[in-house]
């Protein structure tokens, strides 16, 4: 079970076109990444809600194809 | 989603002040992320109930639907979903977790 960094980025940008996305492969196994995402979609949302938006963007891959994705989310002006 | 599991989860979440759905047990966490949250809770000296989702597959899936959160661990304080490992660690590092516990009247021994 693994995903490529560019696949993760593509899914996030598809759901949040203005998103600035930086993905880091933490272990080189395609299963443990960190992602720093800045998007206006996060504005006014709690951290849990922001992360839920990202999980929705990943269309069910989170927790199945992808084991770990450490998230840092923020809106542009935060 | 299986109504029975949903009811079980709801009872657990509301049955104790601090509940952690995790992989393994507090004494033997079986996942690094669950282990990290256990260390944070132990450091703060918070009393909590650990629920091992590995013991029951429908619980392991049911909890993800209950909170609309796809991963384990999941921390609940006073019936409210706080977050997974990332969020709990971030909140701990910036002092927000301790503040949340205090405002919700959760006793902290060490902090």
N, CA and C atoms of all chains as a GROMACS GRO file, in nm:
protein
  567
    1UNK      N    1   0.087  -0.119   0.000
    1UNK     CA    2   0.000   0.000   0.000
    1UNK      C    3   0.090   0.122   0.000
    2UNK      N    4   0.078   0.203  -0.100
    2UNK     CA    5   0.163   0.323  -0.101
    2UNK      C    6   0.107   0.421  -0.203
    3UNK      N    7   0.150   0.544  -0.190
    3UNK     CA    8   0.111   0.646  -0.287
    3UNK      C    9   0.234   0.726  -0.322
    4UNK      N   10   0.232   0.789  -0.438
    4UNK     CA   11   0.341   0.878  -0.478
    4UNK      C   12   0.310   1.020  -0.429
    5UNK      N   13   0.414   1.096  -0.398
    5UNK     CA   14   0.394   1.233  -0.349
    5UNK      C   15   0.312   1.314  -0.450
    6UNK      N   16   0.341   1.295  -0.579
    6UNK     CA   17   0.270   1.377  -0.678
    6UNK      C   18   0.122   1.340  -0.686
    7UNK      N   19   0.089   1.212  -0.655
    7UNK     CA   20  -0.052   1.172  -0.655
    7UNK      C   21  -0.127   1.244  -0.541
    8UNK      N   22  -0.061   1.249  -0.426
    8UNK     CA   23  -0.123   1.315  -0.309
    8UNK      C   24  -0.146   1.463  -0.342
    9UNK      N   25  -0.041   1.525  -0.395
    9UNK     CA   26  -0.050   1.668  -0.428
    9UNK      C   27  -0.160   1.693  -0.530
   10UNK      N   28  -0.169   1.606  -0.632
   10UNK     CA   29  -0.269   1.625  -0.738
   10UNK      C   30  -0.411   1.618  -0.680
   11UNK      N   31  -0.434   1.524  -0.591
   11UNK     CA   32  -0.568   1.510  -0.531
   11UNK      C   33  -0.603   1.634  -0.448
   12UNK      N   34  -0.504   1.684  -0.373
   12UNK     CA   35  -0.531   1.800  -0.287
   12UNK      C   36  -0.560   1.923  -0.374
   13UNK      N   37  -0.478   1.943  -0.477
   13UNK     CA   38  -0.495   2.061  -0.564
   13UNK      C   39  -0.626   2.052  -0.642
   14UNK      N   40  -0.666   1.929  -0.675
   14UNK     CA   41  -0.793   1.911  -0.746
   14UNK      C   42  -0.910   1.960  -0.660
   15UNK      N   43  -0.901   1.932  -0.530
   15UNK     CA   44  -1.010   1.972  -0.439
   15UNK      C   45  -0.995   2.118  -0.394
   16UNK      N   46  -0.868   2.164  -0.387
   16UNK     CA   47  -0.843   2.302  -0.341
   16UNK      C   48  -0.748   2.368  -0.441
   17UNK      N   49  -0.804   2.418  -0.554
   17UNK     CA   50  -0.721   2.470  -0.664
   17UNK      C   51  -0.621   2.577  -0.623
   18UNK      N   52  -0.650   2.653  -0.518
   18UNK     CA   53  -0.556   2.763  -0.481
   18UNK      C   54  -0.450   2.714  -0.384
   19UNK      N   55  -0.454   2.584  -0.351
   19UNK     CA   56  -0.367   2.535  -0.243
   19UNK      C   57  -0.220   2.539  -0.281
   20UNK      N   58  -0.138   2.582  -0.185
   20UNK     CA   59   0.007   2.573  -0.197
   20UNK      C   60   0.044   2.448  -0.116
   21UNK      N   61   0.096   2.347  -0.184
   21UNK     CA   62   0.116   2.216  -0.120
   21UNK      C   63   0.262   2.176  -0.122
   22UNK      N   64   0.318   2.142  -0.004
   22UNK     CA   65   0.456   2.091   0.002
   22UNK      C   66   0.450   1.954   0.068
   23UNK      N   67   0.494   1.853  -0.005
   23UNK     CA   68   0.489   1.715   0.047
   23UNK      C   69   0.631   1.668   0.078
   24UNK      N   70   0.649   1.602   0.190
   24UNK     CA   71   0.779   1.547   0.224
   24UNK      C   72   0.763   1.399   0.253
   25UNK      N   73   0.847   1.320   0.188
   25UNK     CA   74   0.841   1.175   0.212
   25UNK      C   75   0.928   1.145   0.334
   26UNK      N   76   0.863   1.107   0.444
   26UNK     CA   77   0.936   1.096   0.571
   26UNK      C   78   1.024   0.973   0.578
   27UNK      N   79   0.983   0.864   0.512
   27UNK     CA   80   1.060   0.741   0.527
   27UNK      C   81   1.098   0.676   0.394
   28UNK      N   82   1.054   0.738   0.282
   28UNK     CA   83   1.090   0.682   0.152
   28UNK      C   84   1.018   0.552   0.121
   29UNK      N   85   0.911   0.524   0.197
   29UNK     CA   86   0.839   0.397   0.173
   29UNK      C   87   0.704   0.422   0.105
   30UNK      N   88   0.678   0.549   0.071
   30UNK     CA   89   0.551   0.579   0.004
   30UNK      C   90   0.431   0.567   0.095
   31UNK      N   91   0.455   0.558   0.224
   31UNK     CA   92   0.345   0.536   0.319
   31UNK      C   93   0.345   0.639   0.433
   32UNK      N   94   0.454   0.712   0.446
   32UNK     CA   95   0.466   0.808   0.556
   32UNK      C   96   0.512   0.942   0.500
   33UNK      N   97   0.419   1.032   0.491
   33UNK     CA   98   0.450   1.165   0.436
   33UNK      C   99   0.412   1.272   0.537
   34UNK      N  100   0.467   1.393   0.513
   34UNK     CA  101   0.413   1.511   0.582
   34UNK      C  102   0.372   1.607   0.470
   35UNK      N  103   0.269   1.684   0.495
   35UNK     CA  104   0.221   1.780   0.394
   35UNK      C  105   0.194   1.913   0.462
   36UNK      N  106   0.248   2.018   0.405
   36UNK     CA  107   0.221   2.154   0.453
   36UNK      C  108   0.136   2.220   0.346
   37UNK      N  109   0.015   2.258   0.384
   37UNK     CA  110  -0.083   2.306   0.286
   37UNK      C  111  -0.138   2.442   0.329
   38UNK      N  112  -0.133   2.536   0.237
   38UNK     CA  113  -0.191   2.669   0.262
   38UNK      C  114  -0.303   2.688   0.160
   39UNK      N  115  -0.424   2.714   0.209
   39UNK     CA  116  -0.536   2.734   0.116
   39UNK      C  117  -0.643   2.819   0.184
   40UNK      N  118  -0.713   2.896   0.100
   40UNK     CA  119  -0.821   2.980   0.155
   40UNK      C  120  -0.937   2.893   0.202
   41UNK      N  121  -0.939   2.768   0.156
   41UNK     CA  122  -1.047   2.677   0.198
   41UNK      C  123  -1.044   2.653   0.349
   42UNK      N  124  -0.928   2.676   0.410
   42UNK     CA  125  -0.914   2.650   0.555
   42UNK      C  126  -0.960   2.767   0.641
   43UNK      N  127  -0.981   2.880   0.577
   43UNK     CA  128  -1.013   3.001   0.653
   43UNK      C  129  -1.133   2.979   0.743
   44UNK      N  130  -1.120   3.020   0.871
   44UNK     CA  131  -1.232   3.014   0.964
   44UNK      C  132  -1.266   2.873   1.010
   45UNK      N  133  -1.184   2.775   0.977
   45UNK     CA  134  -1.214   2.636   1.016
   45UNK      C  135  -1.123   2.591   1.130
   46UNK      N  136  -1.174   2.501   1.212
   46UNK     CA  137  -1.091   2.446   1.321
   46UNK      C  138  -0.988   2.353   1.258
   47UNK      N  139  -0.889   2.317   1.338
   47UNK     CA  140  -0.783   2.229   1.286
   47UNK      C  141  -0.843   2.095   1.241
   48UNK      N  142  -0.936   2.043   1.321
   48UNK     CA  143  -0.997   1.915   1.283
   48UNK      C  144  -1.068   1.929   1.149
   49UNK      N  145  -1.143   2.038   1.134
   49UNK     CA  146  -1.217   2.058   1.008
   49UNK      C  147  -1.121   2.076   0.891
   50UNK      N  148  -1.011   2.146   0.914
   50UNK     CA  149  -0.912   2.164   0.807
   50UNK      C  150  -0.857   2.028   0.763
   51UNK      N  151  -0.821   1.947   0.860
   51UNK     CA  152  -0.763   1.816   0.824
   51UNK      C  153  -0.868   1.727   0.758
   52UNK      N  154  -0.995   1.740   0.802
   52UNK     CA  155  -1.101   1.660   0.738
   52UNK      C  156  -1.116   1.698   0.591
   53UNK      N  157  -1.098   1.828   0.560
   53UNK     CA  158  -1.105   1.872   0.420
   53UNK      C  159  -0.997   1.801   0.338
   54UNK      N  160  -0.879   1.790   0.396
   54UNK     CA  161  -0.768   1.723   0.324
   54UNK      C  162  -0.800   1.576   0.306
   55UNK      N  163  -0.853   1.513   0.411
   55UNK     CA  164  -0.886   1.370   0.399
   55UNK      C  165  -0.993   1.348   0.292
   56UNK      N  166  -1.088   1.441   0.288
   56UNK     CA  167  -1.192   1.428   0.182
   56UNK      C  168  -1.128   1.441   0.044
   57UNK      N  169  -1.034   1.534   0.032
   57UNK     CA  170  -0.965   1.555  -0.097
   57UNK      C  171  -0.893   1.427  -0.139
   58UNK      N  172  -0.848   1.349  -0.042
   58UNK     CA  173  -0.772   1.226  -0.074
   58UNK      C  174  -0.864   1.109  -0.108
   59UNK      N  175  -0.993   1.138  -0.110
   59UNK     CA  176  -1.092   1.042  -0.163
   59UNK      C  177  -1.077   0.901  -0.105
   60UNK      N  178  -1.070   0.890   0.025
   60UNK     CA  179  -1.071   0.757   0.088
   60UNK      C  180  -0.935   0.689   0.093
   61UNK      N  181  -0.833   0.753   0.037
   61UNK     CA  182  -0.700   0.691   0.039
   61UNK      C  183  -0.634   0.698   0.177
   62UNK      N  184  -0.679   0.797   0.256
   62UNK     CA  185  -0.615   0.815   0.387
   62UNK      C  186  -0.656   0.701   0.480
   63UNK      N  187  -0.555   0.635   0.536
   63UNK     CA  188  -0.585   0.524   0.627
   63UNK      C  189  -0.599   0.392   0.552
   64UNK      N  190  -0.599   0.399   0.420
   64UNK     CA  191  -0.604   0.274   0.342
   64UNK      C  192  -0.475   0.268   0.258
   65UNK      N  193  -0.473   0.338   0.145
   65UNK     CA  194  -0.351   0.338   0.062
   65UNK      C  195  -0.236   0.412   0.132
   66UNK      N  196  -0.276   0.508   0.217
   66UNK     CA  197  -0.176   0.594   0.279
   66UNK      C  198  -0.186   0.577   0.432
   67UNK      N  199  -0.072   0.532   0.493
   67UNK     CA  200  -0.079   0.502   0.636
   67UNK      C  201  -0.065   0.628   0.721
   68UNK      N  202   0.027   0.714   0.681
   68UNK     CA  203   0.052   0.830   0.768
   68UNK      C  204   0.074   0.955   0.686
   69UNK      N  205   0.003   1.061   0.720
   69UNK     CA  206   0.021   1.190   0.654
   69UNK      C  207   0.016   1.298   0.762
   70UNK      N  208   0.134   1.344   0.802
   70UNK     CA  209   0.139   1.449   0.906
   70UNK      C  210   0.099   1.580   0.839
   71UNK      N  211  -0.003   1.645   0.889
   71UNK     CA  212  -0.057   1.763   0.823
   71UNK      C  213  -0.027   1.893   0.898
   72UNK      N  214   0.014   1.994   0.822
   72UNK     CA  215   0.025   2.131   0.873
   72UNK      C  216  -0.062   2.215   0.779
   73UNK      N  217  -0.178   2.261   0.828
   73UNK     CA  218  -0.269   2.334   0.740
   73UNK      C  219  -0.288   2.477   0.790
   74UNK      N  220  -0.305   2.569   0.697
   74UNK     CA  221  -0.332   2.709   0.738
   74UNK      C  222  -0.394   2.782   0.621
   75UNK      N  223  -0.465   2.890   0.654
   75UNK     CA  224  -0.521   2.979   0.551
   75UNK      C  225  -0.412   3.080   0.517
   76UNK      N  226  -0.418   3.142   0.399
   76UNK     CA  227  -0.309   3.231   0.354
   76UNK      C  228  -0.271   3.338   0.454
   77UNK      N  229  -0.371   3.403   0.518
   77UNK     CA  230  -0.330   3.517   0.602
   77UNK      C  231  -0.297   3.477   0.746
   78UNK      N  232  -0.305   3.349   0.780
   78UNK     CA  233  -0.281   3.308   0.921
   78UNK      C  234  -0.133   3.318   0.957
   79UNK      N  235  -2.395   0.258   0.887
   79UNK     CA  236  -2.290   0.209   0.973
   79UNK      C  237  -2.356   0.131   1.085
   80UNK      N  238  -2.296   0.023   1.130
   80UNK     CA  239  -2.353  -0.067   1.227
   80UNK      C  240  -2.401   0.012   1.350
   81UNK      N  241  -2.531   0.012   1.372
   81UNK     CA  242  -2.589   0.093   1.479
   81UNK      C  243  -2.536   0.050   1.616
   82UNK      N  244  -2.514  -0.080   1.631
   82UNK     CA  245  -2.467  -0.131   1.760
   82UNK      C  246  -2.329  -0.074   1.793
   83UNK      N  247  -2.242  -0.075   1.694
   83UNK     CA  248  -2.106  -0.022   1.717
   83UNK      C  249  -2.114   0.128   1.746
   84UNK      N  250  -2.199   0.195   1.671
   84UNK     CA  251  -2.212   0.340   1.691
   84UNK      C  252  -2.258   0.372   1.833
   85UNK      N  253  -2.351   0.288   1.883
   85UNK     CA  254  -2.402   0.307   2.020
   85UNK      C  255  -2.292   0.277   2.121
   86UNK      N  256  -2.216   0.171   2.093
   86UNK     CA  257  -2.106   0.133   2.183
   86UNK      C  258  -2.006   0.248   2.193
   87UNK      N  259  -1.970   0.302   2.076
   87UNK     CA  260  -1.872   0.412   2.072
   87UNK      C  261  -1.926   0.533   2.147
   88UNK      N  262  -2.051   0.564   2.120
   88UNK     CA  263  -2.113   0.681   2.184
   88UNK      C  264  -2.111   0.666   2.336
   89UNK      N  265  -2.143   0.546   2.383
   89UNK     CA  266  -2.141   0.522   2.529
   89UNK      C  267  -2.000   0.540   2.585
   90UNK      N  268  -1.901   0.487   2.512
   90UNK     CA  269  -1.763   0.498   2.560
   90UNK      C  270  -1.718   0.645   2.561
   91UNK      N  271  -1.747   0.713   2.453
   91UNK     CA  272  -1.702   0.853   2.439
   91UNK      C  273  -1.763   0.940   2.549
   92UNK      N  274  -1.888   0.906   2.585
   92UNK     CA  275  -1.954   0.989   2.688
   92UNK      C  276  -1.941   0.929   2.827
   93UNK      N  277  -1.881   0.809   2.835
   93UNK     CA  278  -1.873   0.739   2.963
   93UNK      C  279  -1.752   0.777   3.047
   94UNK      N  280  -1.657   0.849   2.986
   94UNK     CA  281  -1.539   0.890   3.064
   94UNK      C  282  -1.495   1.028   3.015
   95UNK      N  283  -1.426   1.102   3.102
   95UNK     CA  284  -1.386   1.239   3.064
   95UNK      C  285  -1.293   1.239   2.944
   96UNK      N  286  -1.190   1.150   2.952
   96UNK     CA  287  -1.089   1.146   2.846
   96UNK      C  288  -1.082   1.003   2.793
   97UNK      N  289  -1.108   0.988   2.664
   97UNK     CA  290  -1.110   0.854   2.603
   97UNK      C  291  -1.017   0.854   2.481
   98UNK      N  292  -0.932   0.754   2.473
   98UNK     CA  293  -0.841   0.743   2.358
   98UNK      C  294  -0.865   0.611   2.285
   99UNK      N  295  -0.916   0.621   2.164
   99UNK     CA  296  -0.927   0.502   2.079
   99UNK      C  297  -0.789   0.485   2.016
  100UNK      N  298  -0.728   0.370   2.038
  100UNK     CA  299  -0.587   0.353   1.999
  100UNK      C  300  -0.562   0.212   1.948
  101UNK      N  301  -0.441   0.193   1.894
  101UNK     CA  302  -0.397   0.059   1.856
  101UNK      C  303  -0.310   0.007   1.969
  102UNK      N  304  -0.359  -0.098   2.035
  102UNK     CA  305  -0.286  -0.154   2.148
  102UNK      C  306  -0.346  -0.100   2.276
  103UNK      N  307  -0.267  -0.110   2.386
  103UNK     CA  308  -0.314  -0.062   2.516
  103UNK      C  309  -0.215   0.042   2.568
  104UNK      N  310  -0.258   0.123   2.667
  104UNK     CA  311  -0.163   0.221   2.722
  104UNK      C  312  -0.031   0.158   2.765
  105UNK      N  313  -0.039   0.036   2.818
  105UNK     CA  314   0.086  -0.029   2.862
  105UNK      C  315   0.165  -0.077   2.740
  106UNK      N  316   0.093  -0.124   2.637
  106UNK     CA  317   0.162  -0.178   2.517
  106UNK      C  318   0.102  -0.118   2.390
  107UNK      N  319   0.131   0.013   2.363
  107UNK     CA  320   0.082   0.070   2.238
  107UNK      C  321   0.144  -0.004   2.120
  108UNK      N  322   0.064  -0.030   2.017
  108UNK     CA  323   0.115  -0.110   1.904
  108UNK      C  324   0.128  -0.025   1.778
  109UNK      N  325   0.142   0.106   1.799
  109UNK     CA  326   0.157   0.196   1.684
  109UNK      C  327   0.226   0.320   1.738
  110UNK      N  328   0.322   0.370   1.662
  110UNK     CA  329   0.399   0.487   1.707
  110UNK      C  330   0.311   0.607   1.738
  111UNK      N  331   0.209   0.625   1.654
  111UNK     CA  332   0.123   0.743   1.674
  111UNK      C  333   0.042   0.729   1.802
  112UNK      N  334  -0.012   0.609   1.826
  112UNK     CA  335  -0.086   0.588   1.951
  112UNK      C  336   0.009   0.607   2.069
  113UNK      N  337   0.131   0.556   2.055
  113UNK     CA  338   0.229   0.568   2.162
  113UNK      C  339   0.260   0.714   2.196
  114UNK      N  340   0.267   0.797   2.091
  114UNK     CA  341   0.297   0.940   2.114
  114UNK      C  342   0.188   1.006   2.198
  115UNK      N  343   0.062   0.974   2.166
  115UNK     CA  344  -0.048   1.038   2.240
  115UNK      C  345  -0.048   0.989   2.385
  116UNK      N  346  -0.018   0.860   2.402
  116UNK     CA  347  -0.011   0.805   2.539
  116UNK      C  348   0.096   0.881   2.619
  117UNK      N  349   0.212   0.903   2.556
  117UNK     CA  350   0.321   0.974   2.628
  117UNK      C  351   0.276   1.114   2.668
  118UNK      N  352   0.206   1.182   2.578
  118UNK     CA  353   0.160   1.319   2.606
  118UNK      C  354   0.060   1.318   2.723
  119UNK      N  355  -0.035   1.225   2.718
  119UNK     CA  356  -0.136   1.219   2.825
  119UNK      C  357  -0.071   1.183   2.958
  120UNK      N  358   0.025   1.091   2.953
  120UNK     CA  359   0.094   1.053   3.077
  120UNK      C  360   0.176   1.169   3.131
  121UNK      N  361   0.238   1.244   3.041
  121UNK     CA  362   0.319   1.360   3.084
  121UNK      C  363   0.230   1.462   3.154
  122UNK      N  364   0.112   1.486   3.097
  122UNK     CA  365   0.021   1.582   3.158
  122UNK      C  366  -0.042   1.526   3.286
  123UNK      N  367  -0.030   1.395   3.305
  123UNK     CA  368  -0.088   1.332   3.425
  123UNK      C  369  -0.240   1.329   3.417
  124UNK      N  370  -0.290   1.307   3.293
  124UNK     CA  371  -0.436   1.302   3.275
  124UNK      C  372  -0.484   1.157   3.293
  125UNK      N  373  -0.594   1.140   3.364
  125UNK     CA  374  -0.655   1.007   3.374
  125UNK      C  375  -0.735   0.985   3.244
  126UNK      N  376  -0.717   0.872   3.181
  126UNK     CA  377  -0.788   0.848   3.054
  126UNK      C  378  -0.820   0.700   3.040
  127UNK      N  379  -0.912   0.673   2.948
  127UNK     CA  380  -0.948   0.534   2.920
  127UNK      C  381  -0.897   0.500   2.780
  128UNK      N  382  -0.813   0.398   2.769
  128UNK     CA  383  -0.761   0.354   2.640
  128UNK      C  384  -0.849   0.242   2.585
  129UNK      N  385  -0.893   0.257   2.461
  129UNK     CA  386  -0.975   0.152   2.400
  129UNK      C  387  -0.900   0.098   2.279
  130UNK      N  388  -0.872  -0.032   2.280
  130UNK     CA  389  -0.790  -0.095   2.177
  130UNK      C  390  -0.877  -0.134   2.057
  131UNK      N  391  -0.864  -0.059   1.947
  131UNK     CA  392  -0.949  -0.087   1.831
  131UNK      C  393  -0.904  -0.212   1.757
  132UNK      N  394  -0.786  -0.262   1.790
  132UNK     CA  395  -0.737  -0.382   1.721
  132UNK      C  396  -0.813  -0.508   1.764
  133UNK      N  397  -0.883  -0.494   1.875
  133UNK     CA  398  -0.957  -0.610   1.926
  133UNK      C  399  -1.085  -0.637   1.848
  134UNK      N  400  -1.127  -0.538   1.769
  134UNK     CA  401  -1.260  -0.553   1.706
  134UNK      C  402  -1.262  -0.474   1.575
  135UNK      N  403  -1.264  -0.542   1.462
  135UNK     CA  404  -1.257  -0.476   1.330
  135UNK      C  405  -1.374  -0.380   1.307
  136UNK      N  406  -1.493  -0.418   1.354
  136UNK     CA  407  -1.606  -0.326   1.328
  136UNK      C  408  -1.590  -0.201   1.413
  137UNK      N  409  -1.522  -0.213   1.529
  137UNK     CA  410  -1.494  -0.093   1.610
  137UNK      C  411  -1.390  -0.007   1.538
  138UNK      N  412  -1.289  -0.075   1.483
  138UNK     CA  413  -1.180  -0.005   1.414
  138UNK      C  414  -1.233   0.076   1.296
  139UNK      N  415  -1.332   0.020   1.226
  139UNK     CA  416  -1.392   0.094   1.113
  139UNK      C  417  -1.499   0.191   1.163
  140UNK      N  418  -1.575   0.144   1.263
  140UNK     CA  419  -1.687   0.225   1.312
  140UNK      C  420  -1.643   0.359   1.368
  141UNK      N  421  -1.528   0.359   1.436
  141UNK     CA  422  -1.482   0.486   1.498
  141UNK      C  423  -1.450   0.588   1.389
  142UNK      N  424  -1.407   0.540   1.274
  142UNK     CA  425  -1.370   0.633   1.166
  142UNK      C  426  -1.495   0.700   1.109
  143UNK      N  427  -1.605   0.625   1.106
  143UNK     CA  428  -1.730   0.684   1.058
  143UNK      C  429  -1.791   0.776   1.164
  144UNK      N  430  -1.775   0.735   1.290
  144UNK     CA  431  -1.835   0.811   1.401
  144UNK      C  432  -1.782   0.954   1.404
  145UNK      N  433  -1.650   0.968   1.379
  145UNK     CA  434  -1.589   1.101   1.392
  145UNK      C  435  -1.558   1.163   1.256
  146UNK      N  436  -1.586   1.087   1.148
  146UNK     CA  437  -1.544   1.131   1.014
  146UNK      C  438  -1.394   1.164   1.012
  147UNK      N  439  -1.318   1.066   1.071
  147UNK     CA  440  -1.172   1.083   1.080
  147UNK      C  441  -1.112   0.948   1.044
  148UNK      N  442  -1.025   0.941   0.941
  148UNK     CA  443  -0.986   0.812   0.884
  148UNK      C  444  -0.874   0.737   0.955
  149UNK      N  445  -0.819   0.794   1.061
  149UNK     CA  446  -0.704   0.725   1.121
  149UNK      C  447  -0.722   0.707   1.272
  150UNK      N  448  -0.635   0.623   1.325
  150UNK     CA  449  -0.627   0.596   1.469
  150UNK      C  450  -0.489   0.641   1.512
  151UNK      N  451  -0.464   0.704   1.627
  151UNK     CA  452  -0.555   0.718   1.740
  151UNK      C  453  -0.652   0.834   1.724
  152UNK      N  454  -0.753   0.830   1.811
  152UNK     CA  455  -0.849   0.940   1.818
  152UNK      C  456  -0.873   0.975   1.965
  153UNK      N  457  -0.855   1.105   1.997
  153UNK     CA  458  -0.870   1.148   2.136
  153UNK      C  459  -1.001   1.224   2.154
  154UNK      N  460  -1.075   1.188   2.258
  154UNK     CA  461  -1.201   1.254   2.293
  154UNK      C  462  -1.190   1.309   2.435
  155UNK      N  463  -1.233   1.435   2.453
  155UNK     CA  464  -1.236   1.494   2.586
  155UNK      C  465  -1.379   1.544   2.611
  156UNK      N  466  -1.439   1.494   2.717
  156UNK     CA  467  -1.578   1.529   2.753
  156UNK      C  468  -1.670   1.509   2.632
  157UNK      N  469  -1.653   1.395   2.567
  157UNK     CA  470  -1.744   1.359   2.458
  157UNK      C  471  -1.714   1.426   2.326
  158UNK      N  472  -1.610   1.510   2.323
  158UNK     CA  473  -1.582   1.586   2.200
  158UNK      C  474  -1.454   1.538   2.134
  159UNK      N  475  -1.456   1.518   2.002
  159UNK     CA  476  -1.337   1.474   1.932
  159UNK      C  477  -1.234   1.586   1.928
  160UNK      N  478  -1.114   1.561   1.979
  160UNK     CA  479  -1.008   1.663   1.983
  160UNK      C  480  -0.918   1.651   1.863
  161UNK      N  481  -0.881   1.529   1.827
  161UNK     CA  482  -0.796   1.511   1.709
  161UNK      C  483  -0.720   1.380   1.713
  162UNK      N  484  -0.636   1.362   1.608
  162UNK     CA  485  -0.548   1.246   1.603
  162UNK      C  486  -0.411   1.286   1.655
  163UNK      N  487  -0.311   1.206   1.620
  163UNK     CA  488  -0.176   1.227   1.677
  163UNK      C  489  -0.122   1.365   1.642
  164UNK      N  490  -0.131   1.404   1.516
  164UNK     CA  491  -0.076   1.535   1.475
  164UNK      C  492  -0.132   1.650   1.558
  165UNK      N  493  -0.266   1.653   1.562
  165UNK     CA  494  -0.332   1.767   1.627
  165UNK      C  495  -0.302   1.766   1.777
  166UNK      N  496  -0.307   1.647   1.840
  166UNK     CA  497  -0.280   1.640   1.985
  166UNK      C  498  -0.136   1.686   2.013
  167UNK      N  499  -0.041   1.641   1.926
  167UNK     CA  500   0.098   1.680   1.950
  167UNK      C  501   0.115   1.832   1.930
  168UNK      N  502   0.052   1.886   1.825
  168UNK     CA  503   0.062   2.031   1.798
  168UNK      C  504   0.002   2.111   1.914
  169UNK      N  505  -0.113   2.065   1.962
  169UNK     CA  506  -0.180   2.134   2.073
  169UNK      C  507  -0.094   2.125   2.200
  170UNK      N  508  -0.032   2.008   2.219
  170UNK     CA  509   0.053   1.990   2.339
  170UNK      C  510   0.172   2.085   2.332
  171UNK      N  511   0.234   2.093   2.214
  171UNK     CA  512   0.356   2.174   2.200
  171UNK      C  513   0.328   2.323   2.220
  172UNK      N  514   0.208   2.368   2.182
  172UNK     CA  515   0.182   2.512   2.199
  172UNK      C  516   0.098   2.542   2.324
  173UNK      N  517   0.083   2.440   2.411
  173UNK     CA  518   0.016   2.463   2.540
  173UNK      C  519  -0.136   2.458   2.532
  174UNK      N  520  -0.188   2.436   2.410
  174UNK     CA  521  -0.335   2.441   2.391
  174UNK      C  522  -0.403   2.320   2.455
  175UNK      N  523  -0.332   2.205   2.456
  175UNK     CA  524  -0.394   2.082   2.508
  175UNK      C  525  -0.417   2.096   2.658
  176UNK      N  526  -0.314   2.148   2.727
  176UNK     CA  527  -0.326   2.167   2.872
  176UNK      C  528  -0.441   2.264   2.901
  177UNK      N  529  -0.447   2.370   2.821
  177UNK     CA  530  -0.552   2.472   2.839
  177UNK      C  531  -0.690   2.410   2.818
  178UNK      N  532  -0.701   2.329   2.711
  178UNK     CA  533  -0.829   2.264   2.681
  178UNK      C  534  -0.872   2.175   2.797
  179UNK      N  535  -0.776   2.098   2.849
  179UNK     CA  536  -0.808   2.009   2.961
  179UNK      C  537  -0.856   2.090   3.082
  180UNK      N  538  -0.783   2.199   3.110
  180UNK     CA  539  -0.818   2.278   3.229
  180UNK      C  540  -0.954   2.342   3.214
  181UNK      N  541  -0.981   2.398   3.094
  181UNK     CA  542  -1.110   2.464   3.078
  181UNK      C  543  -1.225   2.363   3.082
  182UNK      N  544  -1.193   2.237   3.052
  182UNK     CA  545  -1.300   2.136   3.058
  182UNK      C  546  -1.302   2.064   3.194
  183UNK      N  547  -1.218   2.117   3.287
  183UNK     CA  548  -1.223   2.064   3.424
  183UNK      C  549  -1.159   1.928   3.440
  184UNK      N  550  -1.058   1.900   3.356
  184UNK     CA  551  -0.988   1.771   3.367
  184UNK      C  552  -0.866   1.789   3.457
  185UNK      N  553  -0.852   1.704   3.558
  185UNK     CA  554  -0.739   1.717   3.652
  185UNK      C  555  -0.608   1.682   3.583
  186UNK      N  556  -0.505   1.768   3.606
  186UNK     CA  557  -0.372   1.742   3.550
  186UNK      C  558  -0.277   1.726   3.667
  187UNK      N  559  -0.204   1.612   3.674
  187UNK     CA  560  -0.118   1.594   3.790
  187UNK      C  561   0.019   1.658   3.772
  188UNK      N  562   0.083   1.629   3.657
  188UNK     CA  563   0.225   1.669   3.648
  188UNK      C  564   0.244   1.812   3.601
  189UNK      N  565   0.157   1.855   3.508
  189UNK     CA  566   0.189   1.975   3.427
  189UNK      C  567   0.225   2.096   3.511
   0.00000   0.00000   0.00000
